[in-house]
Structure formats: structure tokens, C-alpha cells
Amino acid sequence: MTVLLHLLLLLSAGISVCHGDKPNIVIILIDDMGFNDVSFHGSNQILTPNIDALAYNGVLLNRHYVPNLCTPSRATLLTGKYPIHTGMQHFVIVTDEPWGLPRQERLMPEFFRDAGYATHLVGKWHLGFWRKDLTPTMRGFDHHFGYYNGYMDYYDHTVRLLDRNYSTGLDFRRDLEPCPEAEGIYATEAFTTEARKVIERHDKSRPLFMVLSHLAVHTGNEDNPMQAPEEEVDNFAHIQDPKRRTYAGMISSLDKSVGQTMRALADNGMLNNSIVLLYSDNGAPTVGIHSNAGSNYPFRGQKESPWEGGIRSVGALWSPLLQQRGYVSNQTIHAIDWLPTLAAAAGVQLPTDLKLDGLNLWPSLSGAAEPQPRKLLHVLDDVFGYSSYTSDTLKYVNGSSFEGRYDHWLGELEAGEEHPLSADYAQLVRASEVQAVLGNGGPTEDRIRQMRDEATQRCPIQNGDQDDRIYLCEPLKAACLFDLSNDPCERYNLAKLYPLQLQLLAEDVEELRLTALPSARVPIADKRADPALHSGNWEWWNNTSTGSSGSITLPSLRWLCVCLLNFLGLVNVVYRFS
């Protein structure tokens, strides 16, 4: 018995050492930030020294792609699959809609928890909560501090639906319990404080997996969308547009959060064995629904569009485990890749039956390898009727959103609105909290300027006027073709010049369409979600019918809606290809 006990203790110690050797994983997920809204992409209007220092000391992901909307993007991160392969390809989950990321999908936190990780979600979920078993602590997270919906008020943490006859409800929880005690604390500060506590209290015999999923810089409730601490907004008096000025304050708060999170990892002795990934879930909505005045310029389009402005996002990866650091990566990488990439980096074995769409790019990123070509599906929404796809540097766009209203080059910054400290930009980066935490002096000022120049997107007008009819792209009438290597801003449609290439890409999209699952969306307003029925909180409601005998039950109504949506999508596809 003594020998057996001794063996068990040795085995237990061995497991602890094994778990302790696995790197901590911290994913900082920003909401709705524009490509042009971090200063490492060249803009001097809003300076982001902490975010920039993270990128300059690690890998600046210059060709990082994401789905173009919140819910599909978050589903992609956690599953490693395209939205069409999980049913999440159409729209976002509206507060009172009874659907979510299907239970049969196994998620990133589940795999990491099974490998011995402590798993935490701080902040936004937006993958369904109409049933309790769809909420974060039922999907692989040991702990959740945050909210379920797509947005909320930054200070009182309520969600108000102006187009519904519902009461205002609190959407803030600690695990499964409402958390009203956080009322009045600015959301970015509340999430940062919680993330620091998670790190400070972490039992280092286990590795940490944490997704810090910010509300920033998404808008708040529709009647008060732009919110930031006054002291932050006051630092941007050089920005004339009051909406853009508040947006800058939101970004500034976020940048400080990155510094504080990295400081917590360092203070708890965890930084030397951590991987930190930072990116935005989609492009900024410059105008229109939930617009925040963000800028994706000089890229075309914005959030919820097929263009680069909606799908190419800010991204940075840092870790001492990277063999090569301090460089700009032009490797095309997509949110589908992070599950296999981070699992490989952490030595987490994934089941062989997952059928992931993503690739393990850790060897390429770590070794600063030459970029490998990729084929990527960016959007395939047969309900709204548009698609976006790339094969290496050739891009296919067919259809668009919002009847093409946002198919232009939005968010160009006003001249003469440079930050007063922009002349000292490189010094600010070297003096940032992130750089102080990382130590060793960091990159020189010359190297900072060089990397920044490499990551700054320029789109000069090529020979021939872009308004020439041969180059005109009208995606609602016919599919368009672009060569992103020469035309990253999608100004010159080459479809008429290279019809064979256009046809080949269209065939690729059709092959992917055959693999698509029906949309999981149930676009109905379920009145049982009303916070008045749940003690003033937004929380799960059951999935049984509340109607009288003979009425349509919710499951039946769900399938009716799905069938209708897919029928309409099929009609649209037939029309577009006829």
C-alpha cells in the first residue's frame, strides 16, 4: 500500500510538472476595431503604444483575416471551422432570438480544459444564451465574468432594445449569477480588473487559458452608443469629430488594458511561459448600424461587408516561445487557424475527427517562414446573398450587403489631426508599460519605424483611371475579381480581363457551398426573453412552447424559419447565376 501510494504521488507530481510546462494562453479579443485604428499601421491620429509594443516585440500579423460579423467570428475562433460548417454563417444572435452555437460543436476551451488548463472567459460571449446549456460555463469555461449579448451599456451594463416592448435588463454575470455590484464601473476597466484577478489568483500548477473578450470598441446601447472616460477623451482634442474623439478615448482605455494585463502576467511570474494573441473580431462599422466612426481606410468596405475593410483585422502575436520575434508577417492567417495553431504550440492533442478548416501555422509564424499560399472563404451567406473568397492573392466577390451602400472606401482620416505626441512615437512605444514589462530595451527606434513602415498599407492609383468602365465592380450585378498583391484596396475589377480565373474561383465557392450546413439562425423575437420575466436580467429561457394546444412549438417554428431562409437563399443563388 505504501509503495502504491508513493507511485500515485509521483504520478500526480509528474502530471503537475507536465501541466506546468504547458504555456499559458491569453487571447485579447477586441470588438469592432478598424485596421487603421492602431498606430502600428501608420496612423498618427490615435496612438496605441502598448498594443504596438506587443506587436513590435512579437509578430505583427499584417494579413490577419476574420469573418465579417461578431457571432460568426467568435464561433470560428472557438471551433476552428468556417461559419458555414457550424451553421453560424448568417447574421448575429439578436438578444431575444432562440438560437446559439450548436451543442454538437466542441470548443477550444473544452480541449484546453481536458489537457489540464484552467479556462476563463472575461467579457463578451455572443454565442447564444436562450438555453442555459449554451452559456460559457457549460461550453468549456471554468469561469465567466461578463455578458451574453452583442453589446451593453459601458457603465450600467444593461441592454435596451428600442424596437421591442421589453423592460431594460441587466446583462452582467459572474458565472451563472447576475452581477449588479459591477454597476457604474466602465466595462473596459471592469474586465481588465477581473483579468488581473484571474492571473493573480491563478494556481500555477496548472496552465492558464483565458479569453479577454472586450466590449470595446463596439458601441453601447443605441440611445447612448459612444462612451469613454472623460479623462481619456480629453487627450484627443486634436480630433474634431466628437464621435471619433470619443472612439479614440475608448481605444486609449483599451490600450492601457493591454499594458495592465501584461503587467499582471509578469508580476505573477507567468510571462516567460505565455502566448498572447491580440486581434479584432472584424472590421470597424464606420457608418450605419452600430457605427463607431472606426477606420479601415485605405481598405474598401467595413464590418458586415465582403471587402477587405470588413475581414482584414488588426492582429499581433507575442511569446518568448517564438523562435523569431520582432518582424512583420505577411503570412495569410485566419481565425479558423487559431485552434490548431495554439493547440500545437501548447502540446494539446486535438481529436482526429474534428474536421477543422484551420491549419497549424505555429511553425511558420515562429520561424518567420516564407508565406505559404492559402485558399480562404471569407463570407458565404446565401440568405443575404453574397460571398467573398480568396485563392492566394486572387479575390472573388459576388454580391454585397446592405444593397451595396457601404461598398466604398470609408473612414479616411481628416488631414491635420495628428496626435500632439506623434513626433515622439517611437519613444512612446519604448516607454510603454508593455515594453517595460518585456524589458531588454526592446526594438530600437529605427527598427520600430521600419516595422511600422512595412505594416502601413498604401494603395496608389495604378496606370489607367480606376473609374474606367472595364475596371468597374458592381457586385450586385456580376461577380468581381481582384488581384490583392497589386490592388489590396480592391479598386480594379479584373473580371472582364480574366474571365477564366473568375470562373475557377466561382467553382471553388460552389464546392464549398455544397458542404454548408443550414443556417442555425432562428430570426424570431421570443417574448419569453423579456427581462421583466427574469428579475430584471437577460438570461436563458426554456425551449418549450408557451402556446395553447395545437399551436406551433418553438422547435417547429425554428425549422420553419430555417427552411424559409434557405429557400430564399436558393432562389437568390439561382437568380444570381442565371
N, C-alpha and C positions, 0 to 999 in steps of 0.2 A: 504493500500500500504506500509506503514511504517513497519507494522508487517511482511508482506511478505518479504520485503527487509531484515529485521532483521533475519528472518528464513533462507533466502538464504545465508546471510553472515555466520550464524552459521554452515549451511551445508557445505559451502566452507571451513570454518576453520576446520570442522571435517574431511573433505577429506584430507586436508593438513596434519593434525596430523596422519591420517591413513597411508598416503603415507610416511610421515617422519619416522614412526615406522618400516617400512619395511627395511630390511638390504640392504646395498649396496652390489652389486655382482661384483667382479673383477676376470676375468679369464685370467690368463697369459699363453698363448699357445706358447710353444717352438716348433721349426720346426727341425725334424731330429736329436734330441739329443739321444745319446746312454744311455742305462741303467747304464753303467759303467762310465759315464762321469760326474756324480755328486759325490762329496766326501762323501755324507751320505750313499752311497752304498759300501764304503770301500776303494775306490781308493785314493792313496796319490799323484797321478801324477798331477791332476788338482784339486785345492781346490775351493770349491764354498760355502764360509761361509754364505752368505746371503740366498741363496736357502736352505742351510742346517738348518739355524736358523728358517726359516719359518716352515720347517718340524718338527724340534725338539720341537717347541712350539705349534704345532698343531697336525695333524695326518699324519704320514708318510705312504703313500699309497704304500704298498710293493707288492701288487698283482693288479696293475692297468693295464687294457688291453685296447687296441685301435685297429682299423683297421690298416692294414699294409702300407697304402699309404695316401698321403696328402688329395686329394679330397674326397675319401670315409670317412676318419677320420673326416674331418670338417663337412661333411654332417651329420654324425652320431651325433656329438655334438649338432648341431642346431636342429635336428629333433627328437632325442631320438629313432631313428629307425635303424635297420640294413641296410647297403647299399643295400641289395637285395630287401628291401621293399620301396626303393625310386628310384631304377634304377641306383644307383651310385656305383655298385659293381665292375665295370671293368675299371681299369686304372685311370689316372688323366686327367684333362682337359688340353690339349696342347693348346698353345697360339692362334692358328688360327682355332681351331675346333669349329663348331657351335652347342654347347650344353651347358647345365648347370643344376643345381639342379631344378627339375621341379617346376613350379609355384604353382601347387596344394598343395605342401608341405608347411605347416605353421611352422614358425621357432621360436626358442627361443626368439629372440629379439621382435618379434611381441607380444608374450604372455606377456612379461615383460612390454613392452610399453603400452599395453592395461590395465595393472594393475597399471599404473601411473609412471613407470620408465622412466628416460631419458636414451636413449640407444646409445651407441657409439662403433664403431669398429675402432681400431687403428692398422694398419698393413695389413696383408695378407688376401685375400678373397679366391680366387681359387675355386669358385663355379659357375663360368660362367659369361661372360660379353658380349657375342655376341649380345644380345639384352639388351637394356637399362633397361627393367623391371626385369632383372636378377641381377642387381648390388645391392650392400649393402643397399643404402638408399631407394631402392624400396622393400627391403625384411625385413623391421622392424627396421633398424638402423636410428636414427635421424641424425647421423653424421658419416662420414667415412673419415679417413686420412690414405692413404696407397696405396696399389697396388692390381691389379686384378689377376695377373698371379701366377705361382708357385714359381717364383724366379725373381730376378733382380740384377743389379749391386749394391753393397752396397753404392757406393758413387755417381755415376751419375744417378742411378735409371732407367736405360734403360734396355730393353730386346733385345738381339741379337739372332736370330735364325740362326745358322751357316749352317743348312741344307736347308734353304729356301732363295729364291732370294728376300728378303724383305729388306727395309731400317731398320736401328736401330730406335727403338721407345721408347719414354718416357712412363713409366708405374708408374705414381705417381699422386695422386689426392687428392684434398680437396673437399669432397662431389663429385659433378659431374664435377668439373672443374679441368683441368690439374694444377699441382703444380710444375712448374720448379724452383721456388725460393728455394726449399729444396736441389737443386743440390749441391753436394760437402759435404753434412752432412752424416756422417756414419749412416746407416739405424737404427741400434740399438739406437743410440743417438737421431735420429730424432723421432722415435716412443716413446721413453721414455719422451722426452721433450713434445711431444703432449699429452701423457697420463697425465703428471703432469699438463699441462694447463687445460685439461678436468676436472681434480679433483679440481684444484684451482678455476676454474670459475663455478663450479657446484652449482646450486641453491638447497640448502639443504632442501627446502620444498618438493622436490621430491627425491626418492631414485635413485641411480646411478646403471646402468648396463653397464659394459664396458668389451669388449674382447680386450685384448692387445695381438695381434697375430704377433709375431716376425718373421722376415726373418731368424734370427739366430736360428740354426746354419746350415741352408741349404746353399749350395754353391751358388755363384753368377753365372754370365754368364759363359758359357763353356770355353771361352778363358781367363778367369781370375776368377776362381772359389773360391779361398781361399783369403778372405780379412778380415783384422782386423787392428785396430790402432797399429802402430809400438810400442808405449809405452806399450801396453798390451802384444804383442808378446815377447817383450824383457824380460818380467817377467818369461818366460818359457825356459830359456837357457838350463835347465836340460833335455829337450826333444830333442832327436837327429833328429828325422824325421821332416823336415821342414814343411810338410803338417800338421802333428799332432800338431806341435808347433803353427802354425797359428790358427788351430782349437781351441787350448787352449786359445789363445787371444780372439777369438770370444766368447767363453764361459765366460771368465772373464768379458768382456763387458756386457754380458747378466746378469751375477750375480750382477754387480753393478746396472744395470737397476732395478732389483728386489728390491734392497735396496732403490733406489730413489723413486720408485713407492709407497712403503710402507711409506716412509717418507712423501710424499705428502698427503697420506690419513690421517696420524697423524696430520700434520700441519694444515689441513683443518677441524680437529675435526670429522673425519668420521670413524676412525679406530675402535672406540668402538662399531660400529654397522655395521660391514662389514664381508663379507665372501670372502676369497681369495683362489682361486683354481689355482694351477700351475701343468702343465703336458706337456709332449712331444707328438706330434700328431702321431708318430710312431717311430720305432727303427731307429738307425743310419745306413746309407749306408756306410759301411766300405770300400768297393771296388765297382767297376762297375760304373753304371750310376750315375752321380751327387755325386760321393763318396766324403765324407768329412773327412775320417780317424777316424770317431767316433767308439766307442767301446761298443758293447752289451755283451761282454765277462763276465761271462763264458757261457752265453746262446748261443744256436745254431742259425745260420742264421743272417739275417739282414733285413732292410727295404725291402718291397715287397717280403716277403717270408712267408711261413706258420708257421715258427718256433717262439719260444719264443723271439728270438732276434729281430723279426720284429713287434711283437704285444704286448710285455710287456714293459711298458714305465715308466719313471720317473714320480712320482706323489706326491703331497703334498696338504693338505687342512688345512687352518687356519681360525679361527673365535673365538671371545670371546663368541659366542652363542653356541659353542660346550660344552656339559656338561663335557666331558672328553677330556683332551688335553695332549700332551707330551707322545704319545705312538706310537708304530709301529702296523699298522693294516694289518692283513693278510686276511681281507675280500676281496674276489674276486669282483672287481668292473670294469665296462666297460664304455666307453664313451657314450653308449646308456643310462646310468643311470643318467647322469648329468642334463638333462632337468627335469625329475620328482623329482630328489633329491633336486636341487636348488629351484625349484618352491615350493616344500613342505616347505623347510627351510624359504622361503620368504613369505609364505602365499599366493602364487599366484595360483589361481584356474585354472586348465587346462581343456579344453573341454573334455567331456566324450567320444567323438567319435574319438579320436586321434589314438587309436590302437598302443600305444607305445610298443616297445620291452624292454625298460628300466624299472627299479624298483626304487622306492623311498628308498634309503639307508641312508637317514639322521638319522633316529632313531638308526640304527646300528652303524654308524660312530660316532655320537655324544655321544652315551652311551658306546662306546668301547665294544659292544656286541660280543659274540662268533661268529666267521664267519659262515655264512649260505652257504650251497652248492648252486652252480649255474650251469646252462647249458648255454653255450655261443657259438655262431657261430662267428668264427674269420675271416674266408675267405670262400667265395663260388663264385668262378669265373669260369663259365662254358665256357668262351671264351678261357682263358689261360689254363683252365682245371685243377684246383686244389682247395682243400678245407681243412679247419682246424676247429676243433670243440672240445670243452671240455664238459664233464659231470662230475661235481665236480672236482676230480683230475685226471680223465682218459682223455687222449687226443688222438684224431683221426686225422691223416694227410694222405691225399690221393692226390698224385701229388705234383708238386712244380713249381716254377717259374724259368725262365732262364735255362731250361733244367737241373736244379739241380746244377748249377755252384756255388751257394752260400749256399749250404746246410751244411756247415761245421761250425766249431767254430772259428769265425773270431774276430780280434781285441784284441788278447792277448797283454797286455802291456809289454814293454821291462823292464827287471829287472834293478834295479839301477837307475831308473829315478824318484825317489820320489821328490816332491817339497821340496825345502830347509826349508820351514816352517812347514813341515808336523808333526814334533815332537811337535809342539805347536798347533796342530789342534783344540783341544777343546777350547783353549784360543782364537784362531782366531774367532771361531763361537761366543763366548761370547762377543767379541769385535766388532762384525759386526754391520753394520748400522741397519739391521733388528732387531737385539737383542736390540740395543739402543732405537729403536722406540717402541718396545714391552715392554721394561722396566722390572721391578720386578726381575732383575738379571737373569731370565731365568733358564733353566735346569743347574744343576751342571755339572762340567767336568766329574764326574763319570757317571752321567745319560746320557750325550752325548755319551760317549764311549760305554755304554751299549746299547743304541738305535742303534748306528752305527753298533755294532756287530750283533744285531738282524736283521738288514737290509742288511747285507753283504751276498751275495749268494755264497755258497760253493757247489761244485759238486765232491765229492770224487769218485774215481773209486770203484765200488762195487765188491763183490765177483764174480769172473768169468771175463774173459777178454772181454771188450766191442767189440773187433774185432771178437769174436766168431760168426760164421755164423748164429746161432739161433737168435742173437740179432740184426743182420744187418738190417737196414732200407734202402730200395731202393724205395722211394715213386713214382717214375716214372713207376715202375713195379707192385707194390702192396701197398695197404694201410698199414699204420703203427699204432701201439698202444703204448702209453707211460703212465706210472704212475708218474705224476708230483710230488706227495707227496714224493716219494723216488728218483725220477730221473728228477729234474726240468730242467736239461740241455739236456734232450732227447738223451741220449746215448744208451739206451737199448730198442729196439723194442720188445714188448711183444706179437705181433700179432700171432705168431705161438704157443705161450704158452696159450693164452686166446682167441681163435677164436670166442667164443660166445659173449664176451664183445665187440670185434671188430665189430661183426655183428650188435649188438644193437646200437652202436654209428653210424654205417653206415646207419641204418634205420632212426635214428634221422635226419641225414643230408638229407636223401631223403625226409622226411616230410617237412623240411624247403625248399628244392628245389621246392616243389610244390607250395609254397607261393611266390616264387620270381617273381618280375616284370622283363620284358625285360630290358636289359642294355639301358640306355639313351644315351650312347656314340655315337657320330657321328664322326668316325675316318677319316675325310677328311680334307684336307687343303683348307680352303676357302680364296682365294686370296683377297677378299674384306676386309680382316683384315689388310692388309699391312698398316703400319703407314704412308706411303707416301700419302695415300688417306685420312688421318685424321690429317693433320697439324703436322705430326711427332709424334703422340701419339698412343698408344694402347688404343682403345676404342671400344664401341659397333658398330656393323654394322647391317644393316637391314636384315630381313629374307625372302626377296623376291628374285625371280630368276633374274639373270642378263643375262641369256642366251636368244637366239633368240626364236621365236615362235616354239613350238614343242620340245624344249629342256627339259631335266629333271629338275624340280624345286628342290630347296633345301629340302622342306618338303618331296617330293617324294624320293629324294636321301637318306634322313635320314632314312626313313622306309626301303629302300632297304638295307642300311648298317646294320640296326638293325636286319632285317630278316637274312641276310647273317651271321652275328656274332652269332646269336642264333642257326642257322642251324649247323654252325661249332662246336659250343659248344655241341649241341645234339649229333653230330657224335662222338665227343670226349668222352662224357659220355657213350654212347653205347659201344664204343671200350673199355673203362676202366672197365666196369662192365661185359663185355662178357667173 
